[in-house]
Structures are given as structure tokens and as C-alpha cells.
């Protein structure tokens, strides 16, 4: 079985990240992952680069965590793929299937509604997963559900309590969405979540096709209650 991390952050791209891309690649490799998708927080979320930078510079800095993790992954035999996590009034979305060049062409995306995001992402073959839809944290304004503007639901987020993941799975089941699972890991501390599959994932399109076509895969059943925070790191998510 191949082990896939679908939701991860670096300190280069996410303000809440505490390890750089090089360190994250080595940590995920040691945990036994075959594939990692880097999904740093984008402009409207808890992003690391300053928002007043010129757009091109913002994108360069934002993508550097992924690029560092991919560089190290290529060296050690870990397949590192690109995505990002966007935010709209507290609802967060994992976006897959697009790239740095696409981001550079869309500076107006910082103003998009979920509907506009969905239309633009779909127009170019991307895929949207609503992340941890029932998360309740101080940094989130509330719970917002957008079943008309997503393709799948993150049913298990390892840094969510089980009750919040149960609600996410209920939401997915009610609307007939495929489900994903991810650790939402922010550094080298192991979380152990994600997806197991017998399908070898080489490209981000391989991953999208697996979810979209309901090919066989297994959600790793791990929740916040199963984790112990590293020394000196007092927050999750």
C-alpha cells in the first residue's frame, strides 16, 4: 500500500508552520509516506509571505516551501506534489491540479467568492476539497458549508477532534461527496494521517482521478485525541 499525505504545511508558506520544506520532507519519509501534497495557507488564510508584496514576489515566497520540500523529496525518494489551502470567511478549501504559473496569472483570486473560485479552478481542470468543514477554532469566524462549490470533503483531519471529523463525514455522506483524509501537519512532528491506496500516485492528476472516480483507497482513522504535541508547540492546526 502507498501512503499519501494530502494536507500539509511548511513554515515558508504558512505562518503556523514550524519546520521548513527540507525538514518536512525528511520527516515524512521517515514516517513511511510515499507521496506528500504541500498545501500551504494562501493569501486569505494564515499565510507566511507579507500580503503587501508585489504579486509575483508573493507567489515566489509562497511556493518556496513546496519547492524546498520537492527538492529534498527528489533527493531522498519522496514524491512531493503541489496544492494550496484557501480561505473564505472561515471556510477553507484544498485546491489541487493547478500550479505556480496558474497562480501568477490570477492576482484577482484574492477577491473571489467560493462560486468564482469553483468556476475558475474547474475551467482549468483543478479540483476542490472542503477542508475540515466543522472545525471550531478561535481563528475561524464560523462554520460555512459550500456543497455547490466543491468536489469532495476532507472527512478526517488528524488535527481535528473526532466529533468534528464525524460531522464532516456526515456532511459528505448527506451530499454524496467522495471523502479524503489528511494530517494537516505543520512541521516535523508526526501525525500519521492521510490515505492508503494500492494505486501508485505519480502526478497530482493521478490523485485527483483516484478521488473523483471513487477508485479504492482507505482513509487513515486518526484524530486529535490520538496525538501528543511536541515540546514547546502548544497549538494544533
C-alpha positions as CSV (number, residue, x, y, z in Angstrom):
1,X,0.0,0.0,0.0
2,X,1.1,3.5,-0.8
3,X,0.8,6.2,2.0
4,X,-0.3,9.7,0.9
5,X,-0.3,12.9,2.9
6,X,-2.9,15.1,1.3
7,X,-2.8,18.2,3.6
8,X,0.5,19.6,4.9
9,X,2.2,22.9,5.6
10,X,5.7,24.4,5.7
11,X,7.0,27.4,7.6
12,X,8.0,29.1,4.3
13,X,4.4,29.3,3.1
14,X,2.2,29.1,6.3
15,X,2.6,31.4,9.3
16,X,1.6,28.5,11.5
17,X,4.2,26.2,10.1
18,X,7.2,25.5,12.3
19,X,9.5,23.4,10.0
20,X,10.9,24.2,6.6
21,X,10.2,22.2,3.5
22,X,13.6,20.3,3.7
23,X,12.9,19.2,7.2
24,X,9.3,18.2,6.4
25,X,10.4,16.0,3.5
26,X,12.8,14.1,5.7
27,X,10.2,13.7,8.5
28,X,7.5,12.4,6.1
29,X,10.0,10.0,4.5
30,X,10.9,8.6,8.0
31,X,7.2,8.2,8.7
32,X,6.8,6.0,5.7
33,X,5.0,8.3,3.3
34,X,5.3,7.8,-0.4
35,X,3.6,11.0,-1.5
36,X,3.1,14.4,0.2
37,X,0.9,17.1,-1.2
38,X,2.0,20.5,0.2
39,X,-1.0,22.8,0.8
40,X,0.3,25.9,2.4
41,X,-2.1,28.6,3.6
42,X,-2.8,31.1,0.7
43,X,-3.4,34.8,0.8
44,X,-6.7,34.9,2.7
45,X,-5.6,32.3,5.2
46,X,-2.7,32.1,7.7
47,X,-0.1,32.8,5.0
48,X,3.5,33.5,5.7
49,X,4.5,36.0,3.0
50,X,3.5,39.6,3.5
51,X,0.3,40.4,1.7
52,X,1.6,43.8,0.6
53,X,4.3,42.3,-1.6
54,X,4.1,42.6,-5.4
55,X,2.0,39.6,-6.6
56,X,4.9,37.9,-8.3
57,X,7.1,38.2,-5.2
58,X,4.3,36.9,-3.0
59,X,3.8,33.8,-5.2
60,X,7.6,33.2,-5.3
61,X,7.8,33.2,-1.5
62,X,4.5,31.3,-1.1
63,X,5.7,28.4,-3.3
64,X,9.2,28.2,-1.8
65,X,8.1,25.8,0.9
66,X,6.8,23.4,-1.7
67,X,9.8,23.9,-3.8
68,X,12.2,23.1,-0.9
69,X,10.2,20.1,0.1
70,X,10.2,18.8,-3.5
71,X,13.9,19.4,-3.9
72,X,14.6,17.3,-0.8
73,X,11.9,14.8,-1.7
74,X,13.6,14.2,-5.1
75,X,16.9,13.6,-3.3
76,X,15.5,11.1,-0.8
77,X,12.8,9.3,-2.8
78,X,9.7,11.1,-1.7
79,X,7.1,12.3,-4.3
80,X,6.1,15.8,-3.4
81,X,3.2,17.4,-5.2
82,X,1.7,20.9,-5.1
83,X,-1.6,22.3,-3.9
84,X,-2.7,25.1,-1.6
85,X,-5.3,25.9,1.1
86,X,-7.5,29.0,0.5
87,X,-9.9,30.6,3.0
88,X,-13.2,32.3,2.6
89,X,-14.7,33.8,5.7
90,X,-13.5,30.9,7.8
91,X,-14.3,28.1,5.3
92,X,-11.1,26.5,4.0
93,X,-10.5,24.8,0.7
94,X,-7.8,22.5,-0.5
95,X,-7.1,23.1,-4.2
96,X,-5.3,20.6,-6.4
97,X,-4.3,20.2,-10.0
98,X,-3.1,23.8,-10.7
99,X,0.4,25.2,-10.4
100,X,2.6,28.2,-9.7
101,X,2.1,29.6,-13.3
102,X,-1.6,29.5,-12.8
103,X,-1.3,31.4,-9.5
104,X,0.8,34.1,-11.2
105,X,-1.9,34.6,-13.8
106,X,-4.7,35.2,-11.3
107,X,-4.0,38.0,-8.9
108,X,-7.7,38.7,-8.7
109,X,-8.3,35.4,-7.0
110,X,-7.8,37.1,-3.6
111,X,-11.3,38.6,-4.1
112,X,-13.2,35.5,-5.4
113,X,-16.2,34.1,-3.8
114,X,-16.5,30.3,-3.5
115,X,-18.5,30.2,-6.6
116,X,-16.0,32.3,-8.6
117,X,-13.2,30.1,-7.2
118,X,-15.0,26.9,-8.3
119,X,-15.7,28.2,-11.8
120,X,-12.1,29.4,-12.3
121,X,-10.5,26.3,-10.8
122,X,-12.8,23.9,-12.8
123,X,-12.2,25.9,-16.0
124,X,-8.5,24.8,-15.9
125,X,-9.0,21.3,-14.6
126,X,-8.5,21.8,-10.9
127,X,-10.2,20.0,-8.0
128,X,-11.5,21.5,-4.7
129,X,-11.9,19.7,-1.4
130,X,-13.5,21.5,1.5
131,X,-11.1,21.1,4.4
132,X,-12.2,20.3,8.0
133,X,-15.7,21.8,7.4
134,X,-16.8,21.5,11.0
135,X,-13.6,22.8,12.7
136,X,-14.3,25.1,15.5
137,X,-11.2,27.2,16.5
138,X,-10.6,30.8,17.6
139,X,-9.1,31.8,14.3
140,X,-12.3,30.8,12.3
141,X,-15.2,33.1,12.2
142,X,-17.8,30.3,12.0
143,X,-18.8,27.2,10.1
144,X,-19.5,27.6,6.4
145,X,-20.6,24.8,4.1
146,X,-20.4,25.1,0.4
147,X,-21.7,21.9,-1.2
148,X,-22.4,23.6,-4.6
149,X,-18.8,24.7,-5.0
150,X,-16.6,21.7,-4.0
151,X,-15.8,18.3,-5.4
152,X,-15.1,16.4,-2.2
153,X,-14.9,16.7,1.5
154,X,-12.0,16.1,3.9
155,X,-13.8,13.6,6.1
156,X,-10.8,13.0,8.5
157,X,-8.4,15.8,9.5
158,X,-6.0,14.4,12.0
159,X,-5.7,17.7,13.9
160,X,-9.5,17.8,14.5
161,X,-11.3,16.2,17.4
162,X,-13.1,13.0,16.3
163,X,-16.5,14.6,16.8
164,X,-15.7,17.3,14.3
165,X,-14.5,14.7,11.8
166,X,-17.7,12.6,12.4
167,X,-19.7,15.7,11.4
168,X,-17.5,16.2,8.3
169,X,-18.2,12.6,7.2
170,X,-21.9,13.1,7.8
171,X,-21.8,16.2,5.6
172,X,-20.1,14.2,2.8
173,X,-22.5,11.3,3.1
174,X,-25.5,13.6,3.0
175,X,-24.4,15.2,-0.2
176,X,-22.8,12.2,-1.8
177,X,-19.3,13.5,-1.9
178,X,-16.1,11.5,-2.0
179,X,-14.1,11.8,1.2
180,X,-10.4,12.4,1.8
181,X,-8.2,12.4,4.9
182,X,-5.1,14.4,5.7
183,X,-2.9,15.1,8.7
184,X,-2.9,18.9,8.3
185,X,0.6,18.6,9.7
186,X,2.6,21.8,10.1
187,X,6.1,20.5,10.7
188,X,8.3,17.5,11.7
189,X,6.0,16.3,14.5
190,X,4.4,13.0,13.2
191,X,0.7,12.9,12.8
192,X,0.2,9.8,10.7
193,X,-2.9,10.7,8.8
194,X,-3.8,10.6,5.2
195,X,-4.8,8.0,2.6
196,X,-3.7,4.4,1.9
197,X,-4.0,3.1,-1.6
198,X,-2.7,0.3,-3.9
199,X,-2.6,2.8,-6.8
200,X,0.8,4.4,-7.4
201,X,0.3,8.2,-7.4
202,X,2.9,9.9,-9.6
203,X,1.2,13.1,-10.6
204,X,-1.4,15.3,-8.9
205,X,-3.8,14.3,-11.7
206,X,-3.4,10.7,-10.6
207,X,-4.6,11.7,-7.1
208,X,-7.5,13.8,-8.4
209,X,-8.6,10.9,-10.7
210,X,-8.5,8.4,-7.8
211,X,-10.8,10.6,-5.6
212,X,-13.1,11.8,-8.5
213,X,-13.5,8.2,-9.9
214,X,-14.0,6.6,-6.4
215,X,-11.1,4.3,-7.0
216,X,-10.3,2.1,-4.0
217,X,-8.5,3.9,-1.2
218,X,-8.6,3.9,2.6
219,X,-8.9,6.9,5.0
220,X,-6.4,6.7,7.9
221,X,-8.6,6.9,11.0
222,X,-6.6,9.2,13.3
223,X,-7.8,12.2,15.2
224,X,-6.6,14.9,17.5
225,X,-7.2,12.7,20.6
226,X,-4.6,10.3,19.2
227,X,-1.8,12.8,19.1
228,X,0.8,14.3,21.6
229,X,2.0,17.8,20.8
230,X,5.8,18.3,20.6
231,X,7.5,20.1,23.4
232,X,7.1,23.8,23.1
233,X,4.4,23.6,20.5
234,X,1.1,24.3,22.1
235,X,-1.4,24.7,19.3
236,X,-2.6,22.4,16.5
237,X,-3.9,23.2,13.0
